[in-house]
Amino acid sequence: MKSRRTPKNHAPESTELSPETEPRFQQLNDIALGGDEDNAACAIADLAREFPQKN
């Protein structure tokens, strides 16, 4: 019989910005909004990975 385990959640408990993460978030956000196409795409991917939205 297979065991049913709840998958581990690797996302942080809170997505609130701390004083340490706020400059990084702002930097990526600025690049996403005003960078060239390649840089903006990379910044958006980094934002999604580093600051996931809590559903």
All heavy atoms as atom14 arrays in JSON, in Angstrom:
{
  "sequence": "MKSRRTPKNHAPESTELSPETEPRFQQLNDIALGGDEDNAACAIADLAREFPQKN",
  "atom14_mask": [
    [1, 1, 1, 1, 1, 1, 1, 1, 0, 0, 0, 0, 0, 0],
    [1, 1, 1, 1, 1, 1, 1, 1, 1, 0, 0, 0, 0, 0],
    [1, 1, 1, 1, 1, 1, 0, 0, 0, 0, 0, 0, 0, 0],
    [1, 1, 1, 1, 1, 1, 1, 1, 1, 1, 1, 0, 0, 0],
    [1, 1, 1, 1, 1, 1, 1, 1, 1, 1, 1, 0, 0, 0],
    [1, 1, 1, 1, 1, 1, 1, 0, 0, 0, 0, 0, 0, 0],
    [1, 1, 1, 1, 1, 1, 1, 0, 0, 0, 0, 0, 0, 0],
    [1, 1, 1, 1, 1, 1, 1, 1, 1, 0, 0, 0, 0, 0],
    [1, 1, 1, 1, 1, 1, 1, 1, 0, 0, 0, 0, 0, 0],
    [1, 1, 1, 1, 1, 1, 1, 1, 1, 1, 0, 0, 0, 0],
    [1, 1, 1, 1, 1, 0, 0, 0, 0, 0, 0, 0, 0, 0],
    [1, 1, 1, 1, 1, 1, 1, 0, 0, 0, 0, 0, 0, 0],
    [1, 1, 1, 1, 1, 1, 1, 1, 1, 0, 0, 0, 0, 0],
    [1, 1, 1, 1, 1, 1, 0, 0, 0, 0, 0, 0, 0, 0],
    [1, 1, 1, 1, 1, 1, 1, 0, 0, 0, 0, 0, 0, 0],
    [1, 1, 1, 1, 1, 1, 1, 1, 1, 0, 0, 0, 0, 0],
    [1, 1, 1, 1, 1, 1, 1, 1, 0, 0, 0, 0, 0, 0],
    [1, 1, 1, 1, 1, 1, 0, 0, 0, 0, 0, 0, 0, 0],
    [1, 1, 1, 1, 1, 1, 1, 0, 0, 0, 0, 0, 0, 0],
    [1, 1, 1, 1, 1, 1, 1, 1, 1, 0, 0, 0, 0, 0],
    [1, 1, 1, 1, 1, 1, 1, 0, 0, 0, 0, 0, 0, 0],
    [1, 1, 1, 1, 1, 1, 1, 1, 1, 0, 0, 0, 0, 0],
    [1, 1, 1, 1, 1, 1, 1, 0, 0, 0, 0, 0, 0, 0],
    [1, 1, 1, 1, 1, 1, 1, 1, 1, 1, 1, 0, 0, 0],
    [1, 1, 1, 1, 1, 1, 1, 1, 1, 1, 1, 0, 0, 0],
    [1, 1, 1, 1, 1, 1, 1, 1, 1, 0, 0, 0, 0, 0],
    [1, 1, 1, 1, 1, 1, 1, 1, 1, 0, 0, 0, 0, 0],
    [1, 1, 1, 1, 1, 1, 1, 1, 0, 0, 0, 0, 0, 0],
    [1, 1, 1, 1, 1, 1, 1, 1, 0, 0, 0, 0, 0, 0],
    [1, 1, 1, 1, 1, 1, 1, 1, 0, 0, 0, 0, 0, 0],
    [1, 1, 1, 1, 1, 1, 1, 1, 0, 0, 0, 0, 0, 0],
    [1, 1, 1, 1, 1, 0, 0, 0, 0, 0, 0, 0, 0, 0],
    [1, 1, 1, 1, 1, 1, 1, 1, 0, 0, 0, 0, 0, 0],
    [1, 1, 1, 1, 0, 0, 0, 0, 0, 0, 0, 0, 0, 0],
    [1, 1, 1, 1, 0, 0, 0, 0, 0, 0, 0, 0, 0, 0],
    [1, 1, 1, 1, 1, 1, 1, 1, 0, 0, 0, 0, 0, 0],
    [1, 1, 1, 1, 1, 1, 1, 1, 1, 0, 0, 0, 0, 0],
    [1, 1, 1, 1, 1, 1, 1, 1, 0, 0, 0, 0, 0, 0],
    [1, 1, 1, 1, 1, 1, 1, 1, 0, 0, 0, 0, 0, 0],
    [1, 1, 1, 1, 1, 0, 0, 0, 0, 0, 0, 0, 0, 0],
    [1, 1, 1, 1, 1, 0, 0, 0, 0, 0, 0, 0, 0, 0],
    [1, 1, 1, 1, 1, 1, 0, 0, 0, 0, 0, 0, 0, 0],
    [1, 1, 1, 1, 1, 0, 0, 0, 0, 0, 0, 0, 0, 0],
    [1, 1, 1, 1, 1, 1, 1, 1, 0, 0, 0, 0, 0, 0],
    [1, 1, 1, 1, 1, 0, 0, 0, 0, 0, 0, 0, 0, 0],
    [1, 1, 1, 1, 1, 1, 1, 1, 0, 0, 0, 0, 0, 0],
    [1, 1, 1, 1, 1, 1, 1, 1, 0, 0, 0, 0, 0, 0],
    [1, 1, 1, 1, 1, 0, 0, 0, 0, 0, 0, 0, 0, 0],
    [1, 1, 1, 1, 1, 1, 1, 1, 1, 1, 1, 0, 0, 0],
    [1, 1, 1, 1, 1, 1, 1, 1, 1, 0, 0, 0, 0, 0],
    [1, 1, 1, 1, 1, 1, 1, 1, 1, 1, 1, 0, 0, 0],
    [1, 1, 1, 1, 1, 1, 1, 0, 0, 0, 0, 0, 0, 0],
    [1, 1, 1, 1, 1, 1, 1, 1, 1, 0, 0, 0, 0, 0],
    [1, 1, 1, 1, 1, 1, 1, 1, 1, 0, 0, 0, 0, 0],
    [1, 1, 1, 1, 1, 1, 1, 1, 0, 0, 0, 0, 0, 0]
  ],
  "atom14_positions": [
    [[0.84, -1.17, 0.0], [0.0, 0.0, 0.0], [0.88, 1.24, 0.0], [1.82, 1.34, 0.77], [-0.9, -0.03, 1.23], [-1.79, 1.17, 1.33], [-2.81, 1.15, 2.8], [-4.3, 0.52, 2.1], [0.0, 0.0, 0.0], [0.0, 0.0, 0.0], [0.0, 0.0, 0.0], [0.0, 0.0, 0.0], [0.0, 0.0, 0.0], [0.0, 0.0, 0.0]],
    [[0.56, 2.18, -0.85], [1.35, 3.4, -0.94], [0.97, 4.37, 0.18], [-0.19, 4.47, 0.56], [1.12, 4.09, -2.28], [1.72, 3.36, -3.43], [1.57, 4.16, -4.69], [2.24, 3.43, -5.84], [2.14, 4.18, -7.07], [0.0, 0.0, 0.0], [0.0, 0.0, 0.0], [0.0, 0.0, 0.0], [0.0, 0.0, 0.0], [0.0, 0.0, 0.0]],
    [[1.99, 5.02, 0.69], [1.79, 6.01, 1.73], [1.42, 7.35, 1.09], [1.96, 7.72, 0.07], [3.09, 6.16, 2.53], [3.0, 7.26, 3.39], [0.0, 0.0, 0.0], [0.0, 0.0, 0.0], [0.0, 0.0, 0.0], [0.0, 0.0, 0.0], [0.0, 0.0, 0.0], [0.0, 0.0, 0.0], [0.0, 0.0, 0.0], [0.0, 0.0, 0.0]],
    [[0.51, 8.03, 1.71], [0.13, 9.36, 1.22], [0.72, 10.4, 2.15], [0.31, 10.54, 3.28], [-1.38, 9.52, 1.17], [-2.02, 8.67, 0.13], [-3.5, 8.95, 0.07], [-4.1, 8.14, -0.96], [-4.85, 8.62, -1.91], [-5.12, 9.89, -1.95], [-5.37, 7.82, -2.81], [0.0, 0.0, 0.0], [0.0, 0.0, 0.0], [0.0, 0.0, 0.0]],
    [[1.71, 11.09, 1.63], [2.34, 12.15, 2.4], [2.03, 13.48, 1.76], [1.96, 13.59, 0.54], [3.85, 11.96, 2.47], [4.25, 10.78, 3.32], [5.71, 10.83, 3.62], [6.43, 10.2, 2.53], [7.73, 10.29, 2.34], [8.46, 10.98, 3.15], [8.32, 9.67, 1.33], [0.0, 0.0, 0.0], [0.0, 0.0, 0.0], [0.0, 0.0, 0.0]],
    [[1.89, 14.46, 2.59], [1.67, 15.81, 2.09], [2.98, 16.33, 1.53], [4.02, 16.22, 2.17], [1.21, 16.73, 3.24], [0.06, 16.16, 3.85], [0.89, 18.12, 2.73], [0.0, 0.0, 0.0], [0.0, 0.0, 0.0], [0.0, 0.0, 0.0], [0.0, 0.0, 0.0], [0.0, 0.0, 0.0], [0.0, 0.0, 0.0], [0.0, 0.0, 0.0]],
    [[2.96, 16.87, 0.31], [4.2, 17.41, -0.26], [4.74, 18.55, 0.58], [3.98, 19.32, 1.17], [3.81, 17.9, -1.65], [2.34, 17.78, -1.74], [1.82, 17.04, -0.56], [0.0, 0.0, 0.0], [0.0, 0.0, 0.0], [0.0, 0.0, 0.0], [0.0, 0.0, 0.0], [0.0, 0.0, 0.0], [0.0, 0.0, 0.0], [0.0, 0.0, 0.0]],
    [[6.05, 18.63, 0.64], [6.68, 19.71, 1.39], [6.51, 21.02, 0.64], [6.65, 21.08, -0.56], [8.17, 19.42, 1.59], [8.43, 18.28, 2.52], [9.9, 18.08, 2.71], [10.14, 16.91, 3.64], [11.56, 16.65, 3.83], [0.0, 0.0, 0.0], [0.0, 0.0, 0.0], [0.0, 0.0, 0.0], [0.0, 0.0, 0.0], [0.0, 0.0, 0.0]],
    [[6.21, 22.04, 1.39], [6.07, 23.37, 0.81], [7.38, 24.11, 1.04], [7.75, 24.39, 2.16], [4.91, 24.11, 1.48], [4.66, 25.45, 0.85], [5.36, 25.85, -0.06], [3.67, 26.15, 1.35], [0.0, 0.0, 0.0], [0.0, 0.0, 0.0], [0.0, 0.0, 0.0], [0.0, 0.0, 0.0], [0.0, 0.0, 0.0], [0.0, 0.0, 0.0]],
    [[8.09, 24.41, -0.03], [9.37, 25.08, 0.08], [9.25, 26.59, 0.02], [10.24, 27.29, 0.11], [10.32, 24.6, -1.02], [10.66, 23.15, -0.89], [11.51, 22.69, 0.07], [10.25, 22.08, -1.57], [11.62, 21.37, -0.03], [10.85, 20.98, -1.03], [0.0, 0.0, 0.0], [0.0, 0.0, 0.0], [0.0, 0.0, 0.0], [0.0, 0.0, 0.0]],
    [[8.04, 27.09, -0.13], [7.83, 28.53, -0.19], [7.93, 29.11, 1.22], [7.6, 28.45, 2.19], [6.46, 28.84, -0.78], [0.0, 0.0, 0.0], [0.0, 0.0, 0.0], [0.0, 0.0, 0.0], [0.0, 0.0, 0.0], [0.0, 0.0, 0.0], [0.0, 0.0, 0.0], [0.0, 0.0, 0.0], [0.0, 0.0, 0.0], [0.0, 0.0, 0.0]],
    [[8.4, 30.32, 1.33], [8.47, 30.94, 2.65], [7.08, 31.12, 3.25], [6.09, 31.23, 2.53], [9.14, 32.28, 2.39], [8.99, 32.53, 0.95], [8.84, 31.2, 0.27], [0.0, 0.0, 0.0], [0.0, 0.0, 0.0], [0.0, 0.0, 0.0], [0.0, 0.0, 0.0], [0.0, 0.0, 0.0], [0.0, 0.0, 0.0], [0.0, 0.0, 0.0]],
    [[7.01, 31.16, 4.56], [5.73, 31.31, 5.25], [5.07, 32.65, 4.93], [3.88, 32.75, 4.81], [5.94, 31.2, 6.77], [6.31, 29.8, 7.21], [5.2, 28.8, 6.96], [4.02, 29.12, 7.2], [5.51, 27.69, 6.53], [0.0, 0.0, 0.0], [0.0, 0.0, 0.0], [0.0, 0.0, 0.0], [0.0, 0.0, 0.0], [0.0, 0.0, 0.0]],
    [[5.88, 33.67, 4.78], [5.35, 35.0, 4.52], [6.06, 35.59, 3.31], [7.24, 35.39, 3.12], [5.58, 35.89, 5.74], [5.22, 37.21, 5.43], [0.0, 0.0, 0.0], [0.0, 0.0, 0.0], [0.0, 0.0, 0.0], [0.0, 0.0, 0.0], [0.0, 0.0, 0.0], [0.0, 0.0, 0.0], [0.0, 0.0, 0.0], [0.0, 0.0, 0.0]],
    [[5.3, 36.31, 2.51], [5.92, 36.96, 1.36], [6.11, 38.45, 1.61], [6.4, 39.2, 0.71], [5.06, 36.76, 0.09], [3.75, 37.27, 0.35], [5.01, 35.32, -0.31], [0.0, 0.0, 0.0], [0.0, 0.0, 0.0], [0.0, 0.0, 0.0], [0.0, 0.0, 0.0], [0.0, 0.0, 0.0], [0.0, 0.0, 0.0], [0.0, 0.0, 0.0]],
    [[5.95, 38.87, 2.88], [6.16, 40.28, 3.21], [7.63, 40.62, 3.03], [8.51, 39.81, 3.29], [5.73, 40.56, 4.64], [4.23, 40.43, 4.85], [3.83, 40.75, 6.28], [4.59, 41.48, 6.95], [2.78, 40.28, 6.69], [0.0, 0.0, 0.0], [0.0, 0.0, 0.0], [0.0, 0.0, 0.0], [0.0, 0.0, 0.0], [0.0, 0.0, 0.0]],
    [[7.88, 41.84, 2.6], [9.25, 42.27, 2.38], [9.89, 42.65, 3.7], [9.3, 43.35, 4.51], [9.28, 43.46, 1.43], [8.77, 43.2, 0.02], [8.79, 44.5, -0.79], [9.59, 42.15, -0.67], [0.0, 0.0, 0.0], [0.0, 0.0, 0.0], [0.0, 0.0, 0.0], [0.0, 0.0, 0.0], [0.0, 0.0, 0.0], [0.0, 0.0, 0.0]],
    [[11.08, 42.18, 3.91], [11.86, 42.58, 5.07], [12.79, 43.71, 4.63], [12.96, 43.95, 3.44], [12.66, 41.39, 5.59], [13.68, 41.06, 4.69], [0.0, 0.0, 0.0], [0.0, 0.0, 0.0], [0.0, 0.0, 0.0], [0.0, 0.0, 0.0], [0.0, 0.0, 0.0], [0.0, 0.0, 0.0], [0.0, 0.0, 0.0], [0.0, 0.0, 0.0]],
    [[13.4, 44.38, 5.57], [14.34, 45.44, 5.18], [15.47, 44.93, 4.29], [15.99, 45.67, 3.47], [14.89, 45.95, 6.52], [13.83, 45.6, 7.51], [13.2, 44.33, 7.0], [0.0, 0.0, 0.0], [0.0, 0.0, 0.0], [0.0, 0.0, 0.0], [0.0, 0.0, 0.0], [0.0, 0.0, 0.0], [0.0, 0.0, 0.0], [0.0, 0.0, 0.0]],
    [[15.84, 43.66, 4.43], [16.91, 43.1, 3.61], [16.45, 42.8, 2.19], [17.24, 42.89, 1.25], [17.46, 41.82, 4.24], [18.11, 42.0, 5.59], [17.11, 42.03, 6.73], [16.04, 41.39, 6.62], [17.37, 42.72, 7.72], [0.0, 0.0, 0.0], [0.0, 0.0, 0.0], [0.0, 0.0, 0.0], [0.0, 0.0, 0.0], [0.0, 0.0, 0.0]],
    [[15.2, 42.41, 1.99], [14.72, 42.02, 0.67], [14.11, 43.18, -0.12], [14.03, 43.12, -1.34], [13.68, 40.89, 0.74], [12.56, 41.34, 1.5], [14.28, 39.64, 1.34], [0.0, 0.0, 0.0], [0.0, 0.0, 0.0], [0.0, 0.0, 0.0], [0.0, 0.0, 0.0], [0.0, 0.0, 0.0], [0.0, 0.0, 0.0], [0.0, 0.0, 0.0]],
    [[13.71, 44.24, 0.56], [13.05, 45.34, -0.14], [13.91, 45.97, -1.24], [13.4, 46.2, -2.34], [12.59, 46.4, 0.85], [11.73, 47.46, 0.2], [11.13, 48.41, 1.2], [11.17, 48.13, 2.42], [10.6, 49.43, 0.75], [0.0, 0.0, 0.0], [0.0, 0.0, 0.0], [0.0, 0.0, 0.0], [0.0, 0.0, 0.0], [0.0, 0.0, 0.0]],
    [[15.2, 46.25, -1.01], [16.0, 46.82, -2.1], [16.09, 45.88, -3.31], [16.05, 46.33, -4.45], [17.38, 47.04, -1.47], [17.13, 47.13, -0.02], [15.95, 46.23, 0.24], [0.0, 0.0, 0.0], [0.0, 0.0, 0.0], [0.0, 0.0, 0.0], [0.0, 0.0, 0.0], [0.0, 0.0, 0.0], [0.0, 0.0, 0.0], [0.0, 0.0, 0.0]],
    [[16.2, 44.58, -3.07], [16.27, 43.6, -4.17], [14.96, 43.61, -4.94], [14.95, 43.6, -6.17], [16.57, 42.21, -3.61], [16.53, 41.1, -4.61], [17.68, 41.15, -5.55], [17.68, 39.97, -6.41], [18.24, 39.93, -7.59], [18.89, 40.96, -8.06], [18.19, 38.83, -8.31], [0.0, 0.0, 0.0], [0.0, 0.0, 0.0], [0.0, 0.0, 0.0]],
    [[13.85, 43.62, -4.24], [12.54, 43.65, -4.89], [12.41, 44.91, -5.74], [12.0, 44.85, -6.9], [11.42, 43.61, -3.85], [10.05, 43.7, -4.45], [9.42, 42.57, -4.93], [9.4, 44.92, -4.56], [8.15, 42.65, -5.51], [8.14, 45.01, -5.14], [7.52, 43.87, -5.61], [0.0, 0.0, 0.0], [0.0, 0.0, 0.0], [0.0, 0.0, 0.0]],
    [[12.79, 46.06, -5.18], [12.68, 47.32, -5.91], [13.58, 47.33, -7.14], [13.18, 47.79, -8.21], [13.01, 48.5, -4.99], [12.69, 49.83, -5.61], [11.21, 49.97, -5.93], [10.36, 49.72, -5.09], [10.9, 50.34, -7.15], [0.0, 0.0, 0.0], [0.0, 0.0, 0.0], [0.0, 0.0, 0.0], [0.0, 0.0, 0.0], [0.0, 0.0, 0.0]],
    [[14.78, 46.79, -6.99], [15.71, 46.74, -8.12], [15.14, 45.89, -9.25], [15.14, 46.31, -10.41], [17.04, 46.14, -7.65], [18.05, 45.98, -8.76], [19.29, 45.22, -8.31], [19.2, 44.32, -7.48], [20.42, 45.61, -8.85], [0.0, 0.0, 0.0], [0.0, 0.0, 0.0], [0.0, 0.0, 0.0], [0.0, 0.0, 0.0], [0.0, 0.0, 0.0]],
    [[14.65, 44.7, -8.93], [14.07, 43.83, -9.96], [12.83, 44.45, -10.57], [12.61, 44.37, -11.79], [13.74, 42.46, -9.38], [14.94, 41.59, -9.01], [14.48, 40.35, -8.25], [15.74, 41.21, -10.24], [0.0, 0.0, 0.0], [0.0, 0.0, 0.0], [0.0, 0.0, 0.0], [0.0, 0.0, 0.0], [0.0, 0.0, 0.0], [0.0, 0.0, 0.0]],
    [[12.02, 45.09, -9.76], [10.81, 45.74, -10.24], [11.15, 46.86, -11.23], [10.53, 46.99, -12.28], [10.0, 46.28, -9.07], [8.63, 46.72, -9.48], [7.9, 45.99, -10.12], [8.27, 47.94, -9.11], [0.0, 0.0, 0.0], [0.0, 0.0, 0.0], [0.0, 0.0, 0.0], [0.0, 0.0, 0.0], [0.0, 0.0, 0.0], [0.0, 0.0, 0.0]],
    [[12.15, 47.66, -10.89], [12.58, 48.75, -11.78], [13.07, 48.21, -13.12], [12.75, 48.75, -14.17], [13.68, 49.59, -11.13], [13.17, 50.42, -9.96], [11.94, 50.59, -9.82], [14.02, 50.89, -9.19], [0.0, 0.0, 0.0], [0.0, 0.0, 0.0], [0.0, 0.0, 0.0], [0.0, 0.0, 0.0], [0.0, 0.0, 0.0], [0.0, 0.0, 0.0]],
    [[13.84, 47.13, -13.08], [14.35, 46.54, -14.32], [13.2, 45.97, -15.14], [13.14, 46.13, -16.35], [15.4, 45.44, -14.01], [16.64, 46.08, -13.38], [15.78, 44.68, -15.29], [17.61, 45.07, -12.79], [0.0, 0.0, 0.0], [0.0, 0.0, 0.0], [0.0, 0.0, 0.0], [0.0, 0.0, 0.0], [0.0, 0.0, 0.0], [0.0, 0.0, 0.0]],
    [[12.25, 45.3, -14.44], [11.11, 44.7, -15.15], [10.28, 45.77, -15.86], [9.78, 45.54, -16.96], [10.24, 43.92, -14.17], [0.0, 0.0, 0.0], [0.0, 0.0, 0.0], [0.0, 0.0, 0.0], [0.0, 0.0, 0.0], [0.0, 0.0, 0.0], [0.0, 0.0, 0.0], [0.0, 0.0, 0.0], [0.0, 0.0, 0.0], [0.0, 0.0, 0.0]],
    [[10.15, 46.94, -15.23], [9.33, 48.0, -15.81], [10.06, 48.84, -16.84], [9.44, 49.33, -17.78], [8.8, 48.91, -14.7], [7.82, 48.27, -13.73], [7.49, 49.25, -12.6], [6.57, 47.83, -14.43], [0.0, 0.0, 0.0], [0.0, 0.0, 0.0], [0.0, 0.0, 0.0], [0.0, 0.0, 0.0], [0.0, 0.0, 0.0], [0.0, 0.0, 0.0]],
    [[11.38, 48.99, -16.7], [12.06, 49.92, -17.57], [13.24, 49.37, -18.34], [13.87, 50.1, -19.1], [0.0, 0.0, 0.0], [0.0, 0.0, 0.0], [0.0, 0.0, 0.0], [0.0, 0.0, 0.0], [0.0, 0.0, 0.0], [0.0, 0.0, 0.0], [0.0, 0.0, 0.0], [0.0, 0.0, 0.0], [0.0, 0.0, 0.0], [0.0, 0.0, 0.0]],
    [[13.53, 48.1, -18.15], [14.68, 47.52, -18.83], [14.36, 47.12, -20.25], [13.22, 47.16, -20.69], [0.0, 0.0, 0.0], [0.0, 0.0, 0.0], [0.0, 0.0, 0.0], [0.0, 0.0, 0.0], [0.0, 0.0, 0.0], [0.0, 0.0, 0.0], [0.0, 0.0, 0.0], [0.0, 0.0, 0.0], [0.0, 0.0, 0.0], [0.0, 0.0, 0.0]],
    [[15.42, 46.78, -20.99], [15.17, 46.28, -22.34], [14.46, 44.93, -22.24], [14.33, 44.36, -21.15], [16.46, 46.2, -23.15], [17.45, 45.18, -22.63], [17.04, 44.03, -22.33], [18.64, 45.51, -22.5], [0.0, 0.0, 0.0], [0.0, 0.0, 0.0], [0.0, 0.0, 0.0], [0.0, 0.0, 0.0], [0.0, 0.0, 0.0], [0.0, 0.0, 0.0]],
    [[14.0, 44.41, -23.34], [13.15, 43.22, -23.35], [13.79, 42.01, -22.65], [13.15, 41.36, -21.84], [12.8, 42.85, -24.79], [11.73, 41.8, -24.89], [11.28, 41.58, -26.33], [11.22, 42.55, -27.1], [11.01, 40.43, -26.66], [0.0, 0.0, 0.0], [0.0, 0.0, 0.0], [0.0, 0.0, 0.0], [0.0, 0.0, 0.0], [0.0, 0.0, 0.0]],
    [[15.06, 41.72, -22.94], [15.72, 40.57, -22.33], [15.91, 40.76, -20.83], [15.65, 39.85, -20.05], [17.09, 40.32, -22.99], [16.97, 39.78, -24.4], [15.91, 39.21, -24.73], [17.95, 39.92, -25.15], [0.0, 0.0, 0.0], [0.0, 0.0, 0.0], [0.0, 0.0, 0.0], [0.0, 0.0, 0.0], [0.0, 0.0, 0.0], [0.0, 0.0, 0.0]],
    [[16.38, 41.94, -20.44], [16.58, 42.2, -19.01], [15.26, 42.19, -18.25], [15.18, 41.71, -17.12], [17.3, 43.53, -18.8], [18.75, 43.47, -19.19], [19.35, 42.4, -19.28], [19.34, 44.62, -19.44], [0.0, 0.0, 0.0], [0.0, 0.0, 0.0], [0.0, 0.0, 0.0], [0.0, 0.0, 0.0], [0.0, 0.0, 0.0], [0.0, 0.0, 0.0]],
    [[14.22, 42.74, -18.85], [12.91, 42.76, -18.21], [12.38, 41.34, -18.0], [11.85, 41.02, -16.94], [11.92, 43.58, -19.04], [0.0, 0.0, 0.0], [0.0, 0.0, 0.0], [0.0, 0.0, 0.0], [0.0, 0.0, 0.0], [0.0, 0.0, 0.0], [0.0, 0.0, 0.0], [0.0, 0.0, 0.0], [0.0, 0.0, 0.0], [0.0, 0.0, 0.0]],
    [[12.55, 40.48, -18.99], [12.09, 39.1, -18.87], [12.83, 38.37, -17.76], [12.23, 37.62, -16.98], [12.25, 38.36, -20.2], [0.0, 0.0, 0.0], [0.0, 0.0, 0.0], [0.0, 0.0, 0.0], [0.0, 0.0, 0.0], [0.0, 0.0, 0.0], [0.0, 0.0, 0.0], [0.0, 0.0, 0.0], [0.0, 0.0, 0.0], [0.0, 0.0, 0.0]],
    [[14.12, 38.6, -17.66], [14.91, 37.97, -16.59], [14.49, 38.5, -15.22], [14.38, 37.73, -14.26], [16.41, 38.22, -16.81], [17.08, 37.32, -18.2], [0.0, 0.0, 0.0], [0.0, 0.0, 0.0], [0.0, 0.0, 0.0], [0.0, 0.0, 0.0], [0.0, 0.0, 0.0], [0.0, 0.0, 0.0], [0.0, 0.0, 0.0], [0.0, 0.0, 0.0]],
    [[14.25, 39.8, -15.14], [13.84, 40.39, -13.87], [12.48, 39.86, -13.43], [12.27, 39.58, -12.25], [13.81, 41.92, -13.99], [0.0, 0.0, 0.0], [0.0, 0.0, 0.0], [0.0, 0.0, 0.0], [0.0, 0.0, 0.0], [0.0, 0.0, 0.0], [0.0, 0.0, 0.0], [0.0, 0.0, 0.0], [0.0, 0.0, 0.0], [0.0, 0.0, 0.0]],
    [[11.58, 39.7, -14.37], [10.25, 39.15, -14.05], [10.37, 37.73, -13.53], [9.73, 37.35, -12.55], [9.32, 39.24, -15.27], [8.98, 40.71, -15.54], [8.05, 38.43, -15.06], [8.3, 40.96, -16.87], [0.0, 0.0, 0.0], [0.0, 0.0, 0.0], [0.0, 0.0, 0.0], [0.0, 0.0, 0.0], [0.0, 0.0, 0.0], [0.0, 0.0, 0.0]],
    [[11.21, 36.94, -14.17], [11.43, 35.55, -13.72], [12.04, 35.54, -12.33], [11.65, 34.73, -11.47], [12.31, 34.81, -14.71], [0.0, 0.0, 0.0], [0.0, 0.0, 0.0], [0.0, 0.0, 0.0], [0.0, 0.0, 0.0], [0.0, 0.0, 0.0], [0.0, 0.0, 0.0], [0.0, 0.0, 0.0], [0.0, 0.0, 0.0], [0.0, 0.0, 0.0]],
    [[13.0, 36.42, -12.07], [13.61, 36.5, -10.75], [12.6, 36.93, -9.69], [12.58, 36.39, -8.58], [14.79, 37.48, -10.75], [16.01, 36.94, -11.46], [16.04, 35.72, -11.77], [16.94, 37.72, -11.73], [0.0, 0.0, 0.0], [0.0, 0.0, 0.0], [0.0, 0.0, 0.0], [0.0, 0.0, 0.0], [0.0, 0.0, 0.0], [0.0, 0.0, 0.0]],
    [[11.75, 37.89, -10.03], [10.71, 38.32, -9.1], [9.79, 37.15, -8.75], [9.44, 36.96, -7.57], [9.88, 39.46, -9.69], [10.49, 40.85, -9.61], [9.72, 41.83, -10.49], [10.51, 41.35, -8.17], [0.0, 0.0, 0.0], [0.0, 0.0, 0.0], [0.0, 0.0, 0.0], [0.0, 0.0, 0.0], [0.0, 0.0, 0.0], [0.0, 0.0, 0.0]],
    [[9.38, 36.41, -9.74], [8.47, 35.28, -9.51], [9.12, 34.22, -8.63], [8.47, 33.61, -7.78], [8.03, 34.67, -10.83], [0.0, 0.0, 0.0], [0.0, 0.0, 0.0], [0.0, 0.0, 0.0], [0.0, 0.0, 0.0], [0.0, 0.0, 0.0], [0.0, 0.0, 0.0], [0.0, 0.0, 0.0], [0.0, 0.0, 0.0], [0.0, 0.0, 0.0]],
    [[10.42, 34.0, -8.82], [11.12, 32.97, -8.06], [11.43, 33.45, -6.64], [11.24, 32.72, -5.67], [12.41, 32.58, -8.78], [13.15, 31.44, -8.1], [14.46, 31.07, -8.79], [15.44, 32.15, -8.63], [15.87, 32.93, -9.62], [15.46, 32.76, -10.84], [16.76, 33.87, -9.39], [0.0, 0.0, 0.0], [0.0, 0.0, 0.0], [0.0, 0.0, 0.0]],
    [[11.91, 34.68, -6.5], [12.36, 35.17, -5.22], [11.24, 35.71, -4.33], [11.36, 35.73, -3.12], [13.42, 36.25, -5.4], [14.69, 35.72, -6.04], [15.73, 36.79, -6.27], [15.77, 37.77, -5.47], [16.51, 36.68, -7.23], [0.0, 0.0, 0.0], [0.0, 0.0, 0.0], [0.0, 0.0, 0.0], [0.0, 0.0, 0.0], [0.0, 0.0, 0.0]],
    [[10.15, 36.17, -4.97], [9.05, 36.76, -4.23], [7.72, 36.17, -4.71], [6.9, 36.88, -5.29], [9.05, 38.29, -4.39], [10.34, 38.92, -3.99], [11.31, 39.25, -4.94], [10.61, 39.18, -2.66], [12.51, 39.84, -4.56], [11.81, 39.75, -2.27], [12.77, 40.09, -3.23], [0.0, 0.0, 0.0], [0.0, 0.0, 0.0], [0.0, 0.0, 0.0]],
    [[7.51, 34.88, -4.47], [6.26, 34.26, -4.95], [5.06, 34.85, -4.23], [5.13, 35.22, -3.06], [6.44, 32.78, -4.6], [7.4, 32.78, -3.47], [8.32, 33.97, -3.69], [0.0, 0.0, 0.0], [0.0, 0.0, 0.0], [0.0, 0.0, 0.0], [0.0, 0.0, 0.0], [0.0, 0.0, 0.0], [0.0, 0.0, 0.0], [0.0, 0.0, 0.0]],
    [[3.99, 34.93, -4.96], [2.74, 35.43, -4.36], [2.12, 34.33, -3.53], [2.13, 33.16, -3.91], [1.76, 35.87, -5.43], [2.2, 37.09, -6.16], [1.17, 37.5, -7.2], [0.22, 36.78, -7.45], [1.38, 38.64, -7.81], [0.0, 0.0, 0.0], [0.0, 0.0, 0.0], [0.0, 0.0, 0.0], [0.0, 0.0, 0.0], [0.0, 0.0, 0.0]],
    [[1.55, 34.69, -2.43], [0.86, 33.73, -1.57], [-0.56, 33.59, -2.09], [-1.28, 34.58, -2.23], [0.88, 34.22, -0.14], [0.62, 33.14, 0.86], [0.91, 33.67, 2.23], [0.89, 32.53, 3.21], [1.26, 32.99, 4.54], [0.0, 0.0, 0.0], [0.0, 0.0, 0.0], [0.0, 0.0, 0.0], [0.0, 0.0, 0.0], [0.0, 0.0, 0.0]],
    [[-0.96, 32.37, -2.42], [-2.33, 32.13, -2.95], [-3.29, 31.84, -1.85], [-3.11, 31.28, -0.91], [-2.33, 30.98, -3.94], [-1.57, 31.36, -5.19], [-1.5, 32.51, -5.56], [-0.99, 30.37, -5.84], [0.0, 0.0, 0.0], [0.0, 0.0, 0.0], [0.0, 0.0, 0.0], [0.0, 0.0, 0.0], [0.0, 0.0, 0.0], [0.0, 0.0, 0.0]]
  ]
}
